[in-house]
């Protein structure tokens, strides 16, 4: 029998309380692995009357009808918190991770959270994998909803796990110090649980990346053979699951490689002097290089790439090195059908495609959200959602048609409707919320 959505949300909240403790005690149950000193409380947002935004009962009913959780890291403490959407319950500091400022991702159809933690020393670096506990299982002519506690599955030690991708049924994490590419897939994680062992490809030490193609093939960056001390790759090649190189025509095609993303036309990599588009058509593999436009600074290079599996374009940021560090040379729209770059704005703080790949969302340092059409790069609208001058950048993810934003300066996570830009819900997680990801059934963090 299919479980009604609202009942499922109530069950999910109850199970989260079992995992994290209730609000009668500041000490969570051992299942959360959180230290006793961390506080686990139920969100009291429904009783707050002093917020500027209107959070009426109807808005809370939207959240209560969903089975999903938000995972939030903290910029200054080594913990992640869990927000249950069904009840607004906030499990503060539910899990300890290896370091403050961890990066949280949602992967493998939104069920699993991957947390990359670095520091305080390289030997302390970890890849943490959590099961959201929310998924469906086939049952005759329908699927039953499962709502279990959030659980920690894996803690993998390797130095400098930085670049993360999730596409074609695989999560790939590149750990720089040893050049290990860790590959995770959903069926194995679900079956193996705590005994799961990811596949590993050996790429050699460098600041690299990897992206899964269809058919269990993997694009892997190639280190500079002429200068072993150079941390940046010089190209990419394709390997199979047995670590055999099956395509090497592009292994020197992208000097200074940094930044990668997948959209419908293929995988785009940022390079010195331009970008590399890698494409797959059945068994055929190919690549093409697009030169930077004349309007871009001569010493700038694309270092961050944004894509979406339903989008036909890419967005990128260019940067250049100065005596004071790195400076930005703009946010650009790239049409891969022509290789054309279009400059959109001078700087961006946080950016992401929306849930369906139709629009692109950009926060600037003044707390203003800018919304662009993905196909054309045209600015649609903008709205001031946060205050200016925050020390830490906001992070964003998406749930259905809403955007979820961290407010580091005020210890809040906000859910904002993308049509009205009104705040639908708000949770006090405390501390300095940093990275954020949605895990569950109603939408996918991107």
N, C-alpha and C positions, 0 to 999 in steps of 0.2 A: 504494500500500500504506500502510495506517495505521501510523504510527510508534508502537511501544509506549511507554507513558507514562514508564517508568523510563529507557529509552534516550533519550527526548526530553529528559528532565531532565539527563542526562549531557551530551548535545550542547549544551544551553543553557548549562551551566556552562563547557564548553570554549570556546564562543563568547564568553562573558563574559570569560574569561581572555584570549582574543585581543584583546578590546576594551580591557581594563583592565590587562593585564600579568600576570605570575605572581609568586609570592611569593619568587622568587629575586632580585628587584630592587625597590627602592622607587620606581622611576620607571615609571609606567604608559605603555602604548603611546600614540602621539599621538591615536588615535581617540577616547579619552576626553576629550580637551581639558583634562586635569587638569595642574596645574603639577608639575614634577618633584619639588618639595619635599614634596608630599603623599605619604603612604604608602599603598600598595595591598598588602593582605596577605590570605592565606587565613585564615578563621576557625579558631582552634584550640580551639573550644568542646568538641569531642569528647574532648579530652585533659585537660579541667579536672575536678578532683576536689573542689575546695574550695567549691563552691556549695551553698547550703542546699537548693535544690530538686533533685529527682532527675531527671536527664536521661538516661534509659536508652537503649539501642540501639533499642528499639521506637519510642520517641518520634522519634528521628532518621529512622527509616524512613518515618514519616508525611510528613515534609517532603521526603524525597528522591524521593517518587513524584509530585511536583508540578512543573509548568512555570509559574513565576511569579517575580516580583522585587519587592522592597520598595525604594522610593525614600525616602530620609531626608534632610531638611535639617538645618542646624546653627544654633543660636541665636546663636552668637558668631563664626562664620566663613562666608564666602560660597561654600560648597561643598555639593553633595549627594553622598551615598554610595549605593551600590547593593548590595543583598543578594540573592544568587541562592538561591532556596529549594531547588533540586535538590541542591546540595552544601554550602550554608552559606558559600560564598565571599563575602567582604566586600571590595568595592572602595571603600576609604575615599577620600573627596574625589574621586570619579570625574569630576565635572563642576563647573566653576566657574560660579556664577550672580552676579547683579548685587549682591547684598547678603546679609549675615547675616539669620537669622530668616525666610527665605523660606517661603511656604506652598505645600505640595504637595497636588495633587488627582489623582485617577484619573478619567478621563472617556472617553466614547465607547466603551462596552462594555468598559472596562477595559484597552484596549490602550495608551492614551496617558497620559502624565503631564504635567500642566500645573503649572508652578512660577511663582508670582507673587512677584517680588522688588522691594522698594522701598528706595531709598537708595543711597549716603548723601545724594545730592541728588535732587530730583524728576526731573531730566534723566537720571539713571542708572537709573530704574525700567524693568523689563523683564517681559514675558510670555515665559517659556521653554516650549517644547513639545518633549517627548521621546517617541520611539517605543520601547516596551518591547522590541520585537523578537520578541514571542511572540504568535502569532495562528494561525488556521486558514484554509485556502483550499479551496474545493470541488474535488473530484477524483472525477468519476463519481458513484458511489452513496455516497461518504463524503467526509470532509474530512481533509486532511493538515495536520499540525502543523508550523509554521515556528518555529524558534528562532534568531533572529539576534541580534547584539549590540544593546545599548541605544545609540541614536543621538540626537543633538541635531538636531531638525528646524528649529526657528524660534527667533529671538530678536527680539521685537517691542518697540520702544521707545515707551512712552507713559507719561504721568505719572499716578501713583496708581491702578494697577490693583488693585482691592480685592475687590469682590463677584464671586463665581464661582458659576455654576449649570451643571448638566449634566442635561438631560432631553429627551425626544422627539427624540433623535438630534443634538442641538446642544449645544455648550459655548458659554456666553455669559460674557464678562468685561467688566465696566464699569470704564472708566478715568476717574476723576473730573475731572481737571484740564481736559480738553477735551470731556468728555461723550461719548466714543466707546464704542460697544458693539461689541466684537469677537465675531464669530460663527464658530465652527469646526464643520465636520461631517466625519464619518469617511471617507466616500468620497473627498472632495476631498483630505484629508490623505494617504490611502493612495496616491492617484494622483499628486498634485502633489509629495509629499515636500518637499524644501527650497525648491521654487518655489511652494509653496502660498500663496495670499493670502486671508486671512479676509474675510468680508463685514463691512461697518462700517455701523452705524446712528448717526445724529447726534442725541443727546439734549440737548446743551448742558451746560456745566460744572455739576456738582453731585455730591453723594455719593449716587450712584444704584445701580440694579440692573436686571437684565433676566433674563427667564425664557422659554424657548421653550414654546409651545403646540403642539398637533398641527396639521399642515397648513402648516408654515412660517410660523406667526404668532408674534409675540414681544411679551410684556408688557414695557413699558419705563417706568421711573419718569419722572415729570414734575417739573421744577424749579418753584420758587415764582415765579409771574409777578409777584407783588406786592412781593417782596423779593429781588432778584438776589443779594444777599450771603448769603442763607440757604442753607447747604450741603445741607439736608435736603429731599427731595422732598415734594410735597403730595398725590400720587396716582399713578396709573398709566394708561397708555393702551396700545392694541394696534396694532402696525405689521406690515406685510408685509416681504418681503425687499427690496423696492424703497424702503423707508423711508416708505411711505405710511401715514398714520394711518387705521385702519379701525374703531376703537372709542375714543371719548373720553369716555364718560359717567362714567368713574371718575377723571378726571384731577385732581380735587380731593377725592377720597374718603378720602385717608389722610394727614393732616397729620403732619409729623415722621417720615415713613416711614423705617424702618431694620430690616433683617432680612427674609428671604424664604425660603420652602421649599415644595416640591411634595410632596403626598401624593395618594392616590387621589381624594379629593373635589375637589381643585383646588389653587390656589396661595395661600398665606397670607402676608400682609405685616404686620409690626408697625407700629403707628401711635401717635400721641398720643391717649390716651383709649380705645384698643381695637385691634382687628385687622380687616384687610380680607381677605375670602375671595373670590378670583376664580375663576370656573368657566367651563368650556367644555363644551357639549353639541352635538356635531356642528359646525354653522356658528354656533350660537347662543352668545353671550357674555353673561355677567352677573356681578354682584358684590353682596356683602352685607357690612355692617359690624356687628361684634359689640362691644358696649361692655365695657370693663374691669369686673371684678366689684368690688363694694363693699369686699371684703377687701383689695384692692390699694391701696397708698398713692396718695393723690390726685395727687402729682407724679411717679409712676412711669409708665413706658411700656414696652411690649414692644419689645426691641431685638434679640433673637436668636430665630430660628425654626428648628425642626428638623422635617423631614418625611421620608417614604420612599414610593416609588411604590406599594408594596404595603400601606401602612398606611392606616387609615381615620381617623386622628387626627393631632394635632400636639402637640409640646411646645415651650414658649417660656420664655424668661427675661425678667423685668422688671427694670428698673434705674432709678435716680433720681440726680440730680446733687446733690452736697454741696459744701461749701467745700473738702473734701480730695480731691474727684474724684467718681467714680461709685460708688454703692453698689448692692447687689443687693436686689431685693424678691421673690426667690423663683423657683423653677422651677415651672411650671404645666403641667397637661395640658388640652388643648382638644378638646372633641368638636364637630366642625363641623356635625353634624346638629342640634344644639341651641344651639350657641354657648356652652355651659357651660364655665367655667374651674374647675379643681380645683387647689388649691395642694398641692404634693408635698413640698417641702423649702425651706429658707431660702436656701441658696447651692449653686452647682455650679461646678466648675473646668473640666471637659471633659465633653462629652456627645455621643452619637450614637445613632441607631437601629442595631439589629443588622442582619445581612446580609439577613434575610427580612422585616424590618419588624414582626416579632411582639413584639419586646422593645426596650426603650430602656435605654441604659447611661450611667451618670453617675459621673464621678470627683469626689470632693470634695477639699478642700485637704489632708486628712489621709491621702491615698493610698488611700482606701476606694472600691471600685467598688460602686455600687448598681444593681440590675437591676429594671426596672419592666415590667409588662405594658403593651403599647402601647395595647390597646383600652380598658382601664379605668384605667390609671395606678396600679394596685396594685403595691406593693413586693413583689417575689418573693424576693429574697435580697440579700446584700451580702457582700463579701470584702475584706480588707486585702491589697492587691497591691503597694503601694509605700510607702516611708517618708513620714512627714509633713514639712511645712516646706520642700519643694523650692522653689528660687527660680523655676524655670520650670515651667509646667504640663506634664503629660504629654499626648501626642497619641495618638489611637487610630485603628485601621482594622481590617478584618476579612478573614480568609481562611477560607472554608468555615465551619466551626462554631467557629473560634478567634478570639480577639481579639489584636491586635498592639498593644503599648504601648511608647512611648518612656519611658526612665528617664533623664531629663536629668542628674540628679545623679551618675550612675555611668557615663555614656557607653554605655548599653546599649539594645538593642531586644529586647523579650521577646514571645514567642508563648505565650498562655495558653489552655488548653482551657476552654470556657465551661460544661461540665458539671461538671468536677472542680475548676476553678480552679488546676490544677497547671500548671507551666511546661513546655511541650512543647519549646521551643527558645529559645536565647538567643544574641545576636550582639553582639560588642563593636565598635561603630563609632567609639568615642572621641569626644572633644569634648563637646558639649552637644546631643544629638539633640533636634530640635524637632518639626517637622511630618513626617507620614509618610503614604504611600499605597501600596496594593498594585496592581500591574499584572500581568496574566496571565490564566489561563484557569479556575482553580479557584474563584474567588470574586471579589467586587467590593468594593473599599474604598468606604466610604460616609461 
